[in-house]
Amino acid sequence: MAKTIWICSRNLLPGNTREKLQRISSKLEPDNIVPNQTQIVTNQHLAYCLINPNQTSFSSNNSLALGMLFDNIEDWHLPLKHYPDGSYAMFRYDKNILELVTDATASRAIWYYMDDKQFIASTSQRAIILYLGNFEFNEKVIPWMMSAGCLGPNLSWDKRLKIVPPDSSVILSRNDWKLEINTQPIVFKEEKNDDKTHQKRLENALGKTFEAVSFDYDKWALPLSGGYDSRGILSYLLSTSETKNLKTITWGLKTSLYDKKNDAYLAQKLSEKLRTSHQYFYTNLSNEPIEKVMNRFLINGEGRLDNFAGYMDGFKLWGNLFDSGIQGIIRGDEGMGWTEVSSPLTVRLSVGLGLCSDYSNLKDIAKKYFPEQEVPDNLKQRENESLKQWQDRLYQGYHTPYILSSLGDLKLSYVEIANPLLSRKILEAVRTLPDHLRLDRALFKKIVNSRMPNVPYAKRHAEAVITNSVRQKKVVDLIVEELKSDLGRELFPEELLTQVLSKIKTSDSKKHNEARPFSIVLILKRLLPPSVKNFLKDHATSRMFIDYNLMAFRMFIIIRMNRLLKSE
C-alpha cells in the first residue's frame, strides 16, 4: 500500500534529508486513517521513505519493490539482472547503477527528476515537487485533462518530471551520471493457429500465473463485480490455492443492491453460490464537508483522473478496509481485448484518448487558447496493424498506464494492489490472438464461462455516473467558486469561463443516490448495438460534445492542483 520517494545524490546528502522526508510523508498520508509509521532509510548518497507501509512491500540492500512479484526470484534487487513478472514499481541500487523498473503495463506509475546533482524517483509526483521545494506547471496537461479527463500520455503536472513507460527500465550510471531508457515494445502479431490452440495457450498462461501468486487471505480481499474479470480471478484462486478465508467485497450506491442487473446484486448472488465471505460498502455522497471530500480525492490521486463518482464517500470504504486489517486487494484490470471499432476515431475514444478537436464545444476554444495536443508517435497506428490490434495495444499501452494506474493511485494510500490478469505471460498470449478472439474479450469470456456457475453477468455498474456526481449542489457550488477565482481566470480564458459557467447545471439532491438515473438517451445507448454507436460517432462528430458539468469539474481539478502544488 505504501507510496515512496527515493533520492540518489552525486554528493553527500544534506543533513536535513530525514526531516524533509518525514515532512513529505506527513503531507501525503490520508487524513481519515491513523497511518502506519513512516519508514525512512538514509546513507551518504541514498535516501528513501515508505509512506504508510505494510508487510506487502519488500526491500533488500537499498533496493525496494512495491506491489507483487509473480516470479520467485531471490536476487530481484540486483540492477540489470532480472525483470520479474508481476504488478509492481521497482527501485534498484548498487554502487555503480540505479535502476527504475515498471511491470508489463506500468500499472503502478513511477515518476522521476534528474539534474546534474541529484536523481529523484517516486510513485508520487507531489512527493518529488515537495522535495524540490518549487513547482513548474506543465501547461500541456490542460488540453488532455479537458478532453480525456487525465493528464495524458507521458505528461505530469510539473514539466520537469518524467514518467517511466510500460515494461521499461530507466538506468542511471552513477559514475558518469548518464541516463539510459530501455523499453520492450508492445506488439500484437497474430499467430496462425486454430481457436482451440489459442485457447489452450491462454489457459496455460492463466494457470501458470495463478499457480505463481500467493495471497494471505487474512490480509487480502477480492473486489467482486458482476462481470467477467473478477469472476475469472475467483475461479482460478479457488482452483489453485487454499481459499478458506477468502473475502470478497463490492461497493457502490445503496440503491444498487436491489437492481437485479447490477454489479452489487449479482456479486452478492455469486458469493452466496460459491460460499465466500462477502461484504458490500456504500459509496453514497459523504456527509463530510465537500471541501474536505474533494481535497482528499485530489491529494490521494494527485489529480491524475476526473473519476470522482466512486469516491463520493470521502474514501470511507478504503479507510474501513485499512482499519479492518486488509492490506491489499486483488484487482481485475486486464488486457484481454476491447470493444468493436470502426475507425481511428472510435479506436481512440474507446480507450479514453479523446482530443479537444473531437468535441464541438471544445475544439475552437482549444485551438485559440490551449497548447497543441498531439498523440505521441508510439501510440499512433502502425503499418500493417489492424484497427482492432491498434485499439488493444492502446488499451495496454495507454489506457492501463495512464487511466487504470490513476485509479490505482487513489487506493494505494490505504491498500496494496495486485493485478494478476496483467501478468506478462497472459498479455503475451493475448497479443498472439486473432482479432475475433479479442473482440469484446471473446476468448477470455469463453474460458470464464466454462469454469463458473450459471449466475448472470451484470449489465449495470453499482457506482454513480460521474456526470451525475458532479451535478450535486454542494459540488457545483465548490466548482463555481474555484472557476471564479483569480487563479481560475489566470489559467483559463474568459471566453471559456463564461461559456461553462452559463451552462453548468445542478440536479436534484437525491440523484447522487442513483447509479444511472432515468434518461431516454441512456436507454437508447444501451439498446443500440456497438456497430450503430460507432457509425453515429463517425458521422456525427460535429455534434459530439462534453457535458458542461464534467468540463467544469476538469477545470476545477486543474485549478485546485495548481493551487495545491504551488503552495508546497
HELIX and SHEET records of a PDB file:
HELIX    1   1 THR A   17  LEU A   28  1                                  12    
HELIX    2   2 GLN A  125  LEU A  132  1                                   8    
HELIX    3   3 VAL A  141  ALA A  148  1                                   8    
HELIX    4   4 ASP A  195  ALA A  212  1                                  18    
HELIX    5   5 TYR A  228  THR A  240  1                                  13    
HELIX    6   6 LYS A  254  TYR A  258  5                                   5    
HELIX    7   7 ASP A  263  LEU A  274  1                                  12    
HELIX    8   8 ILE A  290  GLY A  301  1                                  12    
HELIX    9   9 ALA A  309  TYR A  311  5                                   3    
HELIX   10  10 LYS A  316  ASP A  323  1                                   8    
HELIX   11  11 PRO A  344  SER A  350  1                                   7    
HELIX   12  12 CYS A  356  ASP A  358  5                                   3    
HELIX   13  13 LYS A  363  TYR A  369  1                                   7    
HELIX   14  14 ASP A  377  LEU A  379  5                                   3    
HELIX   15  15 LEU A  387  LEU A  394  1                                   8    
HELIX   16  16 TYR A  395  LEU A  404  3                                  10    
HELIX   17  17 SER A  405  LYS A  411  1                                   7    
HELIX   18  18 PRO A  420  LEU A  422  5                                   3    
HELIX   19  19 ARG A  424  VAL A  430  1                                   7    
HELIX   20  20 ASP A  435  ARG A  438  1                                   4    
HELIX   21  21 LEU A  439  ARG A  441  5                                   3    
HELIX   22  22 ALA A  442  ASN A  449  1                                   8    
HELIX   23  23 ILE A  466  SER A  469  1                                   4    
HELIX   24  24 LYS A  473  LEU A  483  1                                  11    
HELIX   25  25 ASP A  486  LEU A  491  1                                   6    
HELIX   26  26 GLU A  494  LYS A  503  1                                  10    
HELIX   27  27 LYS A  511  ASN A  513  5                                   3    
HELIX   28  28 ILE A  520  LEU A  527  1                                   8    
HELIX   29  29 PRO A  530  HIS A  539  1                                  10    
HELIX   30  30 THR A  541  ARG A  543  5                                   3    
HELIX   31  31 TYR A  548  LYS A  566  1                                  19    
SHEET    1   A 6 GLN A  39  THR A  42  0                                        
SHEET    2   A 6 LEU A  46  ILE A  51 -1                                        
SHEET    3   A 6 LYS A   3  SER A   9 -1                                        
SHEET    4   A 6 GLN A 118  SER A 122 -1                                        
SHEET    5   A 6 TRP A 111  MET A 114 -1                                        
SHEET    6   A 6 LYS A 162  ILE A 163 -1                                        
SHEET    1   B 6 PHE A  58  SER A  60  0                                        
SHEET    2   B 6 SER A  63  LEU A  69 -1                                        
SHEET    3   B 6 GLY A  86  TYR A  93 -1                                        
SHEET    4   B 6 ILE A  97  THR A 102 -1                                        
SHEET    5   B 6 SER A 168  SER A 173 -1                                        
SHEET    6   B 6 LYS A 178  THR A 183 -1                                        
SHEET    1   C 5 SER A 277  TYR A 282  0                                        
SHEET    2   C 5 LYS A 247  GLY A 252  1                                        
SHEET    3   C 5 TRP A 220  PRO A 223  1                                        
SHEET    4   C 5 GLY A 328  ILE A 330  1                                        
SHEET    5   C 5 GLU A 416  ALA A 418  1                                        
END                                                                             
